[in-house]
Amino acid sequence: MDRPIVPRLDSLESVAPAGARRSPRQTIGNTERALSVAAGGMLAGWGIRRGGPLGWAAGVAGAVLIARGATGMAPVRRALAPSRLEEDEARKRGWSSAAAVSWSVTINRPRQELYDFWRDFTNLPDVMENVEKVDVIDDAHSEWTVRGPAGVSFKWKARVTEDLPGQRIAWTADEKAMVKNTGWIEFRDAGDDRGTEVHALILYEPPAGQPGRMLARLLRREPGLQIRRDLRRFKQLMEAGEISVNQPQASING
């Protein structure tokens, strides 16, 4: 069983529902909606094929138009607006915007075993689709190479900020990281001999702001989608010893 969770991160005790305290919006007509989706799709598709900074900008613009047409709301910022918690965290951390994503899964393996696997960060490319490589610098520091939208790769150095053996690992990216992020993963006994509940949260600054987050979602690179797939891949590997490459995409994406 897996499910979204109510995260805790440093001083955060809960995450406000998505869309909390958003600005008023105005509906647009069906014709305008259809045109927005069509134009946005062509622009985003061209941007993905083009790649590079120009392609990224075109993809973001296309994502904005698609979101506008799909939601039928104007301005589109209403559809992309962050929650109250995300607004507060962005302001507190000095980020242009913030996105909080979380998920949990129950794995039928002992808590310590799962912790040990995750604590060796060089194992993580095996279960995290977008992670190309993790170079461990020392016990507290590592460098990550991650695939982003439109084939763009990001690198950053991360520091372990909390390490409770068998229970919890928290980290934060270096201030110079291309994608600023922080988060944690926890391992809790599930009870009734069901193994371990694994809970994870990531708070990050979306490249290109909320429109960039929308583009990443369209490309299936948005961390909110990715964390679900990664935890399910982790479950497969730890329970079955391998990750099924033929698993239907619908069941992976949940």
SERO-4910 file (N, C-alpha, C, O; in steps of 0.05 Angstrom, whole numbers):
BEGIN
 pado doro    nc1    nc2    nc3   cac1   cac2   cac3    cc1    cc2    cc3    oc1    oc2    oc3
  Met    A     17    -24      0      0      0      0     17     25      0     36     27     16
  Asp    A     11     44    -18     26     69    -17      6     92    -19    -16     88    -29
  Arg    A     14    115    -10     -4    137     -8     11    163     -4     34    163      4
  Pro    A     -3    186     -9     10    212     -2     11    215     28     -5    202     42
  Ile    A     29    231     38     32    234     67     30    263     74     33    281     57
  Val    A     26    269     99     28    296    110     56    299    119     64    288    140
  Pro    A     72    315    105    101    316    110    108    332    135     93    349    145
  Arg    A    133    327    145    145    344    165    173    350    156    188    331    149
  Leu    A    181    375    156    207    383    147    217    405    164    207    428    162
  Asp    A    238    399    181    248    419    199    225    431    215    213    416    232
  Ser    A    219    457    211    197    469    227    170    463    215    150    471    227
  Leu    A    169    450    192    143    445    179    129    422    194    141    401    198
  Glu    A    105    426    201     90    404    214     68    394    196     57    372    201
  Ser    A     61    409    176     40    399    157     42    415    131     55    436    130
  Val    A     30    404    111     29    417     85      1    425     80    -17    409     81
  Ala    A     -3    451     73    -30    461     67    -40    447     42    -24    440     24
  Pro    A    -66    443     39    -76    431     15    -68    447    -10    -65    472     -9
  Ala    A    -63    433    -32    -55    447    -56    -76    467    -64   -100    462    -63
  Gly    A    -67    491    -70    -86    512    -79    -95    529    -56   -112    547    -61
  Ala    A    -85    525    -32    -94    542    -10    -87    571    -14    -65    577    -23
  Arg    A   -105    588     -9   -102    617    -10    -93    626    -38    -72    640    -40
  Arg    A   -107    618    -58   -100    626    -85   -119    649    -94   -140    653    -83
  Ser    A   -109    663   -114   -124    687   -123   -149    680   -139   -150    658   -149
  Pro    A   -168    698   -141   -192    693   -156   -185    687   -185   -164    694   -195
  Arg    A   -203    673   -199   -198    667   -227   -223    672   -244   -245    674   -233
  Gln    A   -219    673   -270   -241    678   -288   -240    657   -310   -219    651   -321
  Thr    A   -264    646   -316   -265    625   -336   -261    636   -364   -267    659   -369
  Ile    A   -252    619   -383   -250    627   -411   -267    608   -427   -274    586   -418
  Gly    A   -274    616   -452   -292    600   -468   -280    575   -479   -255    572   -479
  Asn    A   -297    557   -489   -287    532   -500   -269    535   -524   -249    521   -527
  Thr    A   -276    554   -542   -259    559   -565   -231    568   -557   -211    558   -568
  Glu    A   -230    586   -538   -204    596   -529   -189    575   -515   -164    573   -517
  Arg    A   -203    558   -500   -189    536   -487   -177    517   -507   -154    508   -503
  Ala    A   -192    510   -528   -181    491   -548   -157    503   -562   -138    489   -568
  Leu    A   -159    529   -569   -136    541   -582   -112    542   -564    -89    538   -573
  Ser    A   -116    547   -538    -94    548   -520    -80    521   -518    -55    520   -518
  Val    A    -95    500   -516    -84    473   -514    -69    466   -540    -46    456   -539
  Ala    A    -81    472   -563    -68    465   -588    -42    481   -592    -21    469   -599
  Ala    A    -43    507   -587    -19    523   -590      2    515   -570     26    514   -577
  Gly    A     -6    510   -545     13    502   -525     26    476   -531     50    472   -526
  Gly    A     10    457   -542     21    431   -548     42    433   -570     63    420   -568
  Met    A     37    449   -590     56    452   -612     82    466   -602    104    458   -609
  Leu    A     78    486   -585    101    501   -575    118    484   -557    142    484   -558
  Ala    A    104    469   -539    119    452   -520    133    429   -535    156    422   -529
  Gly    A    120    418   -556    132    397   -571    157    406   -586    177    393   -587
  Trp    A    155    430   -598    178    442   -611    201    446   -591    224    441   -597
  Gly    A    194    457   -568    214    462   -548    228    437   -539    253    437   -535
  Ile    A    214    415   -536    226    390   -527    245    380   -548    267    371   -542
  Arg    A    237    382   -574    254    372   -596    278    391   -599    301    381   -604
  Arg    A    274    416   -594    296    436   -598    317    433   -577    341    434   -583
  Gly    A    308    430   -552    327    428   -530    342    455   -525    337    474   -539
  Gly    A    359    455   -505    375    478   -499    358    500   -486    334    496   -481
  Pro    A    370    523   -480    356    545   -467    331    554   -482    310    559   -470
  Leu    A    333    557   -509    310    566   -525    288    545   -524    264    552   -521
  Gly    A    295    520   -526    275    499   -524    262    498   -497    237    494   -495
  Trp    A    277    502   -476    266    503   -449    246    526   -446    224    522   -435
  Ala    A    253    549   -456    235    572   -454    209    567   -470    188    574   -461
  Ala    A    212    555   -494    189    549   -510    171    528   -496    147    530   -496
  Gly    A    184    509   -483    169    488   -469    153    500   -446    130    492   -441
  Val    A    165    518   -431    152    531   -409    128    547   -419    106    545   -407
  Ala    A    132    562   -440    110    578   -451     87    559   -461     64    565   -457
  Gly    A     95    537   -474     75    518   -482     59    506   -459     35    502   -461
  Ala    A     74    500   -437     61    489   -414     41    508   -402     19    500   -393
  Val    A     48    534   -402     29    554   -392      4    555   -408    -18    556   -397
  Leu    A      6    554   -435    -17    554   -452    -34    529   -448    -59    530   -448
  Ile    A    -21    506   -446    -36    481   -442    -51    482   -415    -74    474   -414
  Ala    A    -38    491   -394    -51    493   -368    -75    512   -370    -96    507   -358
  Arg    A    -72    534   -384    -93    553   -387   -117    540   -401   -140    544   -392
  Gly    A   -112    525   -422   -134    512   -436   -146    489   -421   -171    486   -421
  Ala    A   -129    474   -408   -139    450   -393   -157    458   -369   -176    445   -364
  Thr    A   -149    479   -355   -164    488   -332   -188    506   -339   -207    508   -324
  Gly    A   -186    519   -362   -207    538   -370   -207    562   -353   -227    576   -352
  Met    A   -185    568   -341   -183    591   -323   -162    611   -332   -142    604   -343
  Ala    A   -168    636   -327   -150    658   -333   -149    677   -309   -170    682   -298
  Pro    A   -126    687   -301   -100    680   -312    -90    653   -304   -100    642   -284
  Val    A    -72    641   -319    -62    614   -314    -48    612   -287    -45    590   -276
  Arg    A    -39    634   -276    -24    632   -251    -42    620   -229    -32    609   -209
  Arg    A    -69    622   -233    -87    610   -213    -83    580   -213    -84    567   -192
  Ala    A    -80    568   -237    -77    539   -239    -50    530   -229    -47    507   -220
  Leu    A    -30    548   -231     -3    540   -223      5    550   -195     27    545   -186
  Ala    A    -13    565   -182     -6    578   -158      2    558   -136    -10    536   -134
  Pro    A     22    564   -120     31    546    -99     12    547    -75     -5    565    -73
  Ser    A     14    527    -58     -1    527    -33     10    548    -14     31    560    -19
  Arg    A     -4    552      7      5    572     27     32    563     39     50    580     42
  Leu    A     34    538     45     60    528     56     83    533     36    104    542     45
  Glu    A     78    527     11     99    532     -9    106    561    -11    130    568    -14
  Glu    A     87    578    -10     92    607    -10    109    615     14    128    630     12
  Asp    A    101    605     37    116    612     62    145    601     61    163    616     69
  Glu    A    148    577     51    175    565     50    193    580     30    216    584     35
  Ala    A    181    588      7    197    603    -12    206    629     -1    229    638     -4
  Arg    A    188    643     13    195    668     26    216    665     47    235    680     49
  Lys    A    213    644     64    232    640     86    260    633     76    280    641     87
  Arg    A    261    618     53    287    609     43    298    627     22    321    623     13
  Gly    A    283    648     14    293    666     -6    292    654    -34    307    663    -52
  Trp    A    275    635    -39    271    623    -65    251    638    -81    234    652    -70
  Ser    A    252    636   -108    232    649   -124    205    635   -122    184    648   -123
  Ser    A    205    609   -117    181    594   -112    189    568    -99    213    561    -99
  Ala    A    170    553    -88    176    528    -75    155    507    -82    131    515    -86
  Ala    A    162    482    -83    144    460    -87    149    438    -67    172    430    -64
  Ala    A    129    429    -53    132    407    -34    118    382    -44     94    384    -51
  Val    A    132    360    -45    120    335    -55    127    313    -35    148    313    -22
  Ser    A    108    294    -32    113    273    -12     97    248    -20     78    249    -36
  Trp    A    106    225     -9     93    199    -15    102    179      6    123    184     20
  Ser    A     88    157      9     97    136     26     89    109     15     71    107     -2
  Val    A    104     88     23     99     62     13    106     42     35    124     47     51
  Thr    A     93     19     36     99     -1     56    114    -24     42    105    -34     21
  Ile    A    138    -30     53    155    -50     41    159    -73     60    165    -69     84
  Asn    A    155    -97     51    157   -121     69    186   -129     73    193   -152     66
  Arg    A    201   -111     85    229   -117     92    235   -103    118    222    -83    125
  Pro    A    255   -112    133    262    -99    159    271    -70    155    283    -63    135
  Arg    A    265    -54    174    271    -26    174    301    -21    170    309     -4    154
  Gln    A    317    -35    185    346    -30    184    357    -37    156    375    -23    146
  Glu    A    347    -57    144    356    -65    117    350    -43     97    367    -37     80
  Leu    A    327    -32     98    319    -10     80    336     15     85    345     28     66
  Tyr    A    340     21    110    357     44    117    385     40    106    396     59     94
  Asp    A    397     17    110    424     12    102    427     15     71    447     26     62
  Phe    A    407      5     56    409      8     27    408     37     20    425     46      3
  Trp    A    390     53     31    387     81     23    410     98     33    418    117     19
  Arg    A    421     91     56    443    107     66    468    105     49    485    123     50
  Asp    A    471     84     34    493     82     14    483     96    -11    470     82    -28
  Phe    A    487    121    -14    475    137    -36    483    127    -63    469    132    -83
  Thr    A    505    112    -65    512    101    -92    492     80   -101    492     74   -125
  Asn    A    475     70    -83    454     51    -91    430     65   -105    416     52   -120
  Leu    A    427     91   -100    402    104   -108    397    106   -138    373    105   -146
  Pro    A    417    108   -155    411    107   -184    397     81   -192    384     81   -213
  Asp    A    399     60   -176    385     35   -183    355     37   -180    340     23   -193
  Val    A    346     55   -162    317     57   -157    305     84   -166    281     87   -168
  Met    A    322    104   -169    312    131   -177    318    136   -206    341    139   -214
  Glu    A    297    136   -222    299    137   -251    315    160   -261    331    158   -280
  Asn    A    312    183   -249    324    208   -260    352    212   -249    366    231   -258
  Val    A    361    197   -230    387    200   -218    407    185   -235    406    160   -237
  Glu    A    426    199   -248    446    186   -265    469    176   -249    479    154   -254
  Lys    A    477    191   -228    501    183   -213    501    198   -187    493    221   -185
  Val    A    511    184   -166    517    197   -140    545    191   -132    553    168   -129
  Asp    A    561    212   -129    589    209   -120    590    216    -91    585    239    -83
  Val    A    598    197    -74    600    202    -45    627    215    -40    648    204    -47
  Ile    A    627    239    -28    651    254    -22    662    246      6    685    240      8
  Asp    A    644    246     25    651    235     52    625    227     65    605    225     52
  Asp    A    626    221     91    602    210    104    578    229    104    555    220    106
  Ala    A    583    255    101    561    274    102    556    288     75    535    301     72
  His    A    574    286     56    572    302     31    573    283      7    587    263      6
  Ser    A    557    291    -13    556    276    -38    549    295    -61    539    317    -57
  Glu    A    555    286    -85    548    302   -109    529    285   -127    534    262   -132
  Trp    A    507    298   -135    486    285   -150    485    295   -178    488    319   -183
  Thr    A    481    277   -197    475    284   -225    448    273   -232    443    249   -230
  Val    A    429    291   -240    401    284   -243    392    294   -270    397    316   -278
  Arg    A    377    277   -285    364    285   -310    339    301   -304    323    294   -288
  Gly    A    337    324   -318    314    341   -315    297    341   -340    302    325   -358
  Pro    A    277    359   -342    261    361   -366    277    367   -391    298    380   -389
  Ala    A    267    358   -414    278    364   -440    308    355   -442    323    367   -457
  Gly    A    315    334   -427    342    324   -429    364    340   -415    387    334   -419
  Val    A    356    360   -400    375    377   -386    384    363   -360    367    354   -345
  Ser    A    410    361   -356    420    348   -331    428    369   -311    439    391   -318
  Phe    A    423    363   -286    430    382   -264    449    368   -245    447    344   -240
  Lys    A    468    383   -234    486    373   -214    485    390   -189    481    414   -191
  Trp    A    487    377   -166    489    393   -142    502    376   -120    503    351   -122
  Lys    A    513    389   -100    524    376    -77    504    377    -55    491    397    -50
  Ala    A    502    355    -40    483    353    -18    497    347      8    519    335      8
  Arg    A    486    355     30    497    350     56    476    336     74    453    345     75
  Val    A    484    315     87    466    302    106    463    319    131    483    326    143
  Thr    A    439    327    137    434    344    160    423    329    184    424    339    207
  Glu    A    414    305    180    405    288    202    407    259    194    400    251    172
  Asp    A    418    243    212    422    214    206    416    198    232    433    197    250
  Leu    A    393    186    233    385    169    255    385    140    244    366    132    231
  Pro    A    406    125    250    408     98    238    383     81    241    371     79    263
  Gly    A    374     70    219    350     54    219    324     69    220    302     57    219
  Gln    A    325     96    221    301    112    224    297    134    204    276    136    191
  Arg    A    318    151    201    313    176    185    339    187    174    360    187    187
  Ile    A    337    197    149    359    211    136    347    237    125    327    236    110
  Ala    A    359    259    132    351    285    121    375    298    107    398    293    114
  Trp    A    370    314     87    391    326     71    383    354     62    359    362     63
  Thr    A    403    369     54    397    395     40    419    398     19    442    391     23
  Ala    A    411    410     -4    430    415    -25    446    440    -19    438    458     -5
  Asp    A    470    441    -31    487    464    -29    473    489    -39    457    487    -58
  Glu    A    479    512    -28    466    537    -36    471    543    -66    455    558    -78
  Lys    A    492    533    -77    498    538   -105    486    517   -124    491    517   -148
  Ala    A    469    500   -113    457    479   -129    440    490   -152    426    511   -148
  Met    A    441    478   -175    424    487   -198    395    485   -191    379    502   -199
  Val    A    388    464   -176    360    461   -166    362    460   -136    370    439   -125
  Lys    A    354    481   -122    355    481    -93    334    461    -82    311    461    -91
  Asn    A    343    445    -63    324    425    -52    332    416    -24    356    419    -17
  Thr    A    314    406    -10    318    395     17    297    374     22    276    374      9
  Gly    A    301    356     40    281    336     45    290    314     65    310    317     78
  Trp    A    273    294     67    280    272     85    266    246     77    247    247     61
  Ile    A    276    224     87    263    198     84    263    184    111    283    185    125
  Glu    A    241    172    119    238    159    145    230    130    141    216    123    122
  Phe    A    238    114    160    232     85    160    219     79    187    231     82    208
  Arg    A    194     69    186    179     63    210    167     35    209    158     26    188
  Asp    A    168     21    232    156     -6    233    127     -4    225    112     12    236
  Ala    A    118    -22    207     91    -22    198     72    -36    217     48    -31    217
  Gly    A     82    -54    234     65    -69    252     52    -92    238     51    -93    214
  Asp    A     42   -111    254     29   -135    244     46   -150    224     36   -162    205
  Asp    A     73   -149    228     92   -163    210     89   -155    181     93   -172    163
  Arg    A     82   -130    176     79   -120    148    104   -107    138    104    -98    115
  Gly    A    125   -107    154    150    -95    144    154    -66    154    152    -61    178
  Thr    A    159    -48    135    167    -21    142    151     -1    125    148     -4    101
  Glu    A    142     20    138    130     43    124    153     62    117    168     71    134
  Val    A    156     69     92    176     87     82    162    113     74    145    113     57
  His    A    170    135     87    158    161     82    180    180     71    202    181     82
  Ala    A    173    195     50    193    213     38    180    240     32    157    241     24
  Leu    A    196    261     34    187    288     27    210    303     14    233    300     22
  Ile    A    203    318     -7    223    335    -20    211    363    -23    188    367    -31
  Leu    A    226    383    -15    219    411    -19    240    423    -38    264    421    -32
  Tyr    A    231    434    -61    251    444    -80    241    470    -93    218    477    -91
  Glu    A    260    483   -106    254    508   -121    252    500   -150    273    493   -162
  Pro    A    228    501   -162    225    493   -190    241    511   -209    238    535   -207
  Pro    A    257    500   -227    269    516   -247    248    530   -264    228    517   -272
  Ala    A    251    556   -269    231    572   -285    205    575   -269    185    581   -281
  Gly    A    206    571   -243    182    576   -227    160    555   -231    165    533   -240
  Gln    A    135    563   -225    113    545   -227    107    536   -256     99    513   -260
  Pro    A    111    554   -276    108    544   -304    127    521   -310    121    502   -324
  Gly    A    152    524   -300    171    503   -303    163    477   -290    167    455   -300
  Arg    A    150    480   -267    139    456   -253    118    442   -271    116    418   -272
  Met    A    101    459   -284     80    448   -301     93    433   -325     84    411   -332
  Leu    A    114    445   -337    127    432   -359    139    405   -350    137    385   -364
  Ala    A    152    405   -327    163    380   -316    142    359   -312    146    335   -317
  Arg    A    118    368   -304     96    349   -300     87    337   -327     82    313   -329
  Leu    A     85    354   -347     78    345   -373     98    325   -385     90    306   -399
  Leu    A    123    329   -378    144    311   -387    149    287   -369    167    271   -373
  Arg    A    132    286   -348    134    265   -328    160    265   -314    171    244   -306
  Arg    A    171    289   -309    196    293   -295    191    308   -269    211    314   -254
  Glu    A    167    314   -262    161    330   -238    165    312   -214    155    289   -214
  Pro    A    180    321   -193    186    304   -170    162    292   -157    164    271   -145
  Gly    A    139    306   -158    115    294   -146    107    268   -158     97    250   -145
  Leu    A    110    266   -185    105    241   -199    129    221   -195    125    197   -192
  Gln    A    153    232   -196    176    216   -195    180    201   -169    188    178   -168
  Ile    A    173    215   -147    177    202   -121    159    178   -117    167    159   -104
  Arg    A    135    178   -130    118    154   -129    131    131   -143    132    109   -133
  Arg    A    141    136   -167    153    115   -183    178    104   -169    183     80   -168
  Asp    A    194    123   -158    219    114   -146    214     97   -121    228     77   -117
  Leu    A    195    104   -104    189     88    -81    178     61    -88    183     41    -75
  Arg    A    162     60   -109    152     34   -118    174     17   -130    174     -7   -127
  Arg    A    193     30   -144    216     15   -154    233      4   -131    243    -18   -131
  Phe    A    236     21   -110    250     13    -86    236    -12    -73    249    -31    -65
  Lys    A    210    -11    -72    194    -33    -61    199    -59    -77    204    -80    -66
  Gln    A    198    -56   -104    202    -80   -121    230    -92   -116    233   -116   -113
  Leu    A    250    -74   -116    277    -84   -113    282    -98    -87    295   -119    -86
  Met    A    272    -86    -65    277    -97    -39    260   -122    -33    269   -140    -18
  Glu    A    237   -124    -45    220   -147    -40    225   -170    -59    225   -194    -51
  Ala    A    230   -163    -85    232   -184   -105    261   -187   -115    268   -207   -129
  Gly    A    279   -168   -107    307   -170   -116    312   -159   -143    335   -160   -153
  Glu    A    291   -149   -157    294   -137   -183    271   -118   -188    251   -119   -175
  Ile    A    275   -101   -208    254    -82   -216    243    -92   -243    258    -95   -262
  Ser    A    217    -95   -244    204   -105   -268    204    -84   -290    191    -63   -286
  Val    A    218    -88   -312    218    -68   -333    192    -70   -350    187    -52   -365
  Asn    A    177    -91   -346    152    -94   -362    127    -87   -346    105    -91   -356
  Gln    A    131    -75   -322    108    -67   -306     93    -46   -321    105    -26   -330
  Pro    A     66    -48   -324     50    -28   -337     54     -1   -326     56      3   -301
  Gln    A     57     19   -343     62     47   -334     41     57   -316     46     72   -297
  Ala    A     16     49   -321     -6     59   -304     -2     51   -275     -8     66   -257
  Ser    A      7     26   -271     10     16   -243     34     29   -230     34     33   -205
  Ile    A     54     37   -246     77     51   -234     69     79   -226     77     88   -205
  Asn    A     54     92   -243     48    120   -238     26    123   -218     23    145   -205
  Gly    A     10    103   -214    -11    104   -194    -29    127   -198    -48    130   -182
***
